[in-house]
């Protein structure tokens, strides 16, 4: 199974926001909770991590076209 790089997740977050707008953050959080309830923790972790990138882009803390730096 191929793993996504952080930059791939950033790009996905940006594309999802372009398509779905601010509602995408709530969709990601709901998807995370639903996967956790179903016992699919890998899916839950993926959507939860994606929600951080979505939130950072929405709050202009992350420029999706710029370099990605993780601390």
C-alpha positions as a Markdown table, in Angstrom:
| # | Residue | x | y | z |
|---|---|---|---|---|
| 1 | Unk | 0.0 | 0.0 | 0.0 |
| 2 | Unk | 1.4 | 3.4 | -1.0 |
| 3 | Unk | 1.6 | 6.0 | 1.7 |
| 4 | Unk | 0.8 | 9.7 | 1.2 |
| 5 | Unk | 3.5 | 12.2 | 1.9 |
| 6 | Unk | 2.6 | 15.3 | 3.9 |
| 7 | Unk | 2.8 | 17.4 | 0.8 |
| 8 | Unk | 0.3 | 15.1 | -0.9 |
| 9 | Unk | -2.1 | 15.6 | 2.0 |
| 10 | Unk | -1.6 | 19.4 | 1.8 |
| 11 | Unk | -2.4 | 19.2 | -1.9 |
| 12 | Unk | -5.5 | 17.1 | -1.3 |
| 13 | Unk | -6.7 | 19.5 | 1.5 |
| 14 | Unk | -6.3 | 22.4 | -0.9 |
| 15 | Unk | -8.2 | 20.6 | -3.7 |
| 16 | Unk | -11.0 | 19.6 | -1.3 |
| 17 | Unk | -11.4 | 23.1 | 0.0 |
| 18 | Unk | -11.5 | 24.5 | -3.6 |
| 19 | Unk | -14.3 | 22.1 | -4.4 |
| 20 | Unk | -16.3 | 22.0 | -1.1 |
| 21 | Unk | -15.3 | 25.2 | 0.7 |
| 22 | Unk | -15.3 | 25.6 | 4.5 |
| 23 | Unk | -17.8 | 22.7 | 4.9 |
| 24 | Unk | -15.0 | 20.4 | 4.1 |
| 25 | Unk | -13.5 | 20.8 | 7.6 |
| 26 | Unk | -16.7 | 19.6 | 9.2 |
| 27 | Unk | -16.9 | 16.7 | 6.7 |
| 28 | Unk | -13.4 | 15.6 | 7.6 |
| 29 | Unk | -14.1 | 15.8 | 11.3 |
| 30 | Unk | -17.3 | 13.8 | 10.9 |
| 31 | Unk | -15.5 | 11.2 | 8.7 |
| 32 | Unk | -12.8 | 10.9 | 11.4 |
| 33 | Unk | -15.4 | 10.2 | 14.1 |
| 34 | Unk | -17.4 | 7.8 | 12.0 |
| 35 | Unk | -14.2 | 5.8 | 11.1 |
| 36 | Unk | -13.3 | 5.7 | 14.8 |
| 37 | Unk | -16.8 | 4.5 | 15.8 |
| 38 | Unk | -16.5 | 1.7 | 13.1 |
| 39 | Unk | -13.1 | 0.7 | 14.5 |
| 40 | Unk | -11.2 | 1.8 | 11.5 |
| 41 | Unk | -8.5 | 3.8 | 13.3 |
| 42 | Unk | -6.2 | 4.2 | 10.3 |
| 43 | Unk | -9.1 | 6.0 | 8.4 |
| 44 | Unk | -9.9 | 8.0 | 11.5 |
| 45 | Unk | -6.3 | 9.2 | 11.9 |
| 46 | Unk | -6.1 | 10.1 | 8.2 |
| 47 | Unk | -9.2 | 12.3 | 8.3 |
| 48 | Unk | -8.2 | 13.8 | 11.6 |
| 49 | Unk | -4.7 | 14.7 | 10.3 |
| 50 | Unk | -6.3 | 16.1 | 7.1 |
| 51 | Unk | -8.6 | 18.3 | 9.3 |
| 52 | Unk | -5.5 | 20.0 | 10.7 |
| 53 | Unk | -4.3 | 20.9 | 7.2 |
| 54 | Unk | -7.8 | 22.0 | 6.2 |
| 55 | Unk | -8.0 | 24.3 | 9.3 |
| 56 | Unk | -4.5 | 25.7 | 8.7 |
| 57 | Unk | -5.4 | 26.6 | 5.1 |
| 58 | Unk | -8.7 | 28.1 | 6.1 |
| 59 | Unk | -7.0 | 30.3 | 8.8 |
| 60 | Unk | -4.3 | 31.3 | 6.4 |
| 61 | Unk | -1.6 | 29.7 | 8.6 |
| 62 | Unk | -0.6 | 27.5 | 5.6 |
| 63 | Unk | -0.2 | 28.6 | 2.0 |
| 64 | Unk | -1.0 | 25.5 | -0.1 |
| 65 | Unk | 1.2 | 26.8 | -2.9 |
| 66 | Unk | 4.2 | 27.4 | -0.7 |
| 67 | Unk | 6.8 | 25.1 | 0.9 |
| 68 | Unk | 5.6 | 22.9 | 3.7 |
| 69 | Unk | 7.3 | 23.1 | 7.1 |
| 70 | Unk | 6.3 | 20.9 | 10.0 |
| 71 | Unk | 7.4 | 21.6 | 13.6 |
